[in-house]
Amino acid sequence: MDEYQRLAENKAFRELELEDDRLSGAEAEFIQARDSFYMSTVGENGWPYVQYRGGPKGFLKVLDETTLAYADFRGNGQYISTGNIKAGNRAALILMDYANRKRLKIWTEVSITQAQENAALLKQLEMPEYSARVERLVVLNIQAYDWNCPQHITPRYTLDEIRGWAKLTGDEQWTLIAELEQRQASRRDNKAGL
């Protein structure tokens, strides 16, 4: 029995394969709240490449229930992901919410256009408050997605989250600490099967 057949006998794996590729409100809200994601592509040489994409919160837009898009800001000038996409039009995204230990994986087919070639899409995707120069427009057609297991996600917090906690009163801070400890205990209990 090969590895795929072994996995295919797993009920969760079968359900993933049959899952609807349309985003619900929960996925759309999660995606638009992110300020970064990881994108994996494969080059013509067969080697995978992973790139971190960042911008203001909400720069990855949900255009409809099967389409995402973002303005590709000028970066380091390597254009590796762009070249890989032009050669093979596929990408996988991983979106993280470290604080809440959530991870969404999305498999897509991708098209790229120069920013000046589609004024209507550019208007939808640009973020006037962000000073980076838009070079390209990237449209991602969702083929599948999956909420991934949170078990090994280490909680991390943004500077804005930490600043928000610093504004809490002493009692509010202790309440927050108790809530975080309860969540952690609950995860341990769930892992132990209690």
GIKAKA-V730715 format. One record per pair of residues at least 4 apart in sequence whose ideal C-beta (glycine too) atoms are under 6 Angstrom apart, sorted by the first residue. I is the first residue (numbers start at 0). GAP is how many residues later the second one is. Records with the same first field share a line. If there is no record, write none. Layout:
I->GAP + GAP
//
This chain:
0->4 + 5
6->6
15->130
20->121 + 122 + 123
21->43 + 44
22->4 + 5 + 42
27->34
29->74
30->29 + 31
31->26 + 30
33->61
34->22
35->18
36->16 + 56 + 58
37->12 + 14 + 56
38->12 + 14 + 52 + 54
39->8 + 10 + 52
40->8 + 40 + 43 + 44 + 50
41->6 + 46
42->4 + 41
43->43
48->31 + 35
50->30
54->4
55->71 + 74
58->11 + 68
59->10
60->8 + 64
61->6
62->4 + 6
65->76
66->74
67->72
68->56 + 70
69->68
70->54 + 55 + 63
71->63 + 64 + 66
72->59
73->59 + 61
78->4
84->4 + 25 + 27
88->20 + 21
89->19
90->17 + 19
91->15
92->13
93->11
94->9
95->7
96->5
97->57 + 58
98->56 + 58
100->49 + 52
102->45
103->43
104->41 + 43
105->36 + 39
106->36 + 37
107->32 + 33 + 34
108->32
109->30
110->28
111->24 + 26
112->4 + 5 + 24
113->22
114->7 + 19 + 22
117->19
120->16
121->4
124->12
125->8
156->4 + 5
167->4 + 5
188->5
//
